[in-house]
Amino acid sequence: TAEQLGTIIKYQDILHCFADPIIMLFIGGFMLAIAATKYGLDAKIAKVLLKPFGTQSRFVLLGFIVVTGLFSAFISNTATAAMMLAFLAPVLKALPADGKGKIGLALSIPVAANIGGMATPIGTPPNGIVLKYLEPMGLGMGFGEWIAFMGPITIALLLISWVILLWLFPFKQKTIVLDIPDNSQKGWRTTLVYITFFATIIMWLFDKNLGLKTNAVAMLPVAVFCATGIITKRDLEQISWSVLWMVAGGFALGVALNKSGLAANVVAAIPFNTWPPLLVIIGSGLLCYAMANFISHTATAALLVPILAAVAVGLMNDPVSAEALGSVGGVATLLVGVAIASSVGMVLPISTPPNALAYATGLIEQKNMVKVGLIVGAVSLLLGYAVLIVLGTNGLL
């Protein structure tokens, strides 16, 4: 009954979820993104990073993929996609109407934005959700550790996506000239945004070496930007509060599942310990991927990760299952796999906000998005889980 649940689950436990260190980490990330956009730092960096890729069409495509992936690792996927599509708009208009290259360029933005988010803990909410559940198991990763592991996978997938897009949508026009306006502001506030942005990123990258907590570092931009007036109360409205509450809701769901005993009952009702661990890992990844194509990636992770964390604890409590699960990478393989599977669900325009933004350009037919989404998704799942299992088996995860 509700009365009984009230004695089992304290309201303080639920409210703690809304001030969880992972929530603080995301707030810091959102503050950096808002300040970077407000003072033109994002456009300036994008212009500088795209310049080395030259004017050959295929390398311009690679440039947009790499830069979009890099930005989405630190800024929200939606904001990144909107910015990069704005830069692309004049380019797309200048390309031949009967050429396929413009379709590949338009699709490169959502593909790179979705994949790039895997690279850092703040790149996409599922990463933070997974880290939250790994921490109590003694498997927590620092900001730099996550990048050291997920960064190479992300880079490989971005390059593979470039090859796939070139293969499916070859360019008719061999050169493209980019003209990205520099709208950065001048003054001490802009300089302070630059310093704070890069100082925060460096401290995140070397958090373990410096003995810092990533959530504590995330408070640096919050304190600096609010104290100096760089971020105003109106700017705070741009924080994706709905996403934060969804993540916190996922944490609250996990607390409720564990404290009420429902998680233990679910695990006991399904004989996971009789299943081959590889089946549990791959099955959970496929289920997550399927769900992420139809509902929010964050909602998918928030729903599945608490349940899978309970399953993992149940398996680890059984000596035979624990040994078998350890042979294919252990709990980290199971949970980090969910972060990968949820991020690469991008088959439909409704799958992710970047997909919806790209589809709204009118250049992409749904069949093209489905084709690219299925191919990139399949390759990502194969590569991601292969690396997870190999590293986990060798004790490197």
Beta strands, then each sheet from edge to edge (+ up, - down):
end
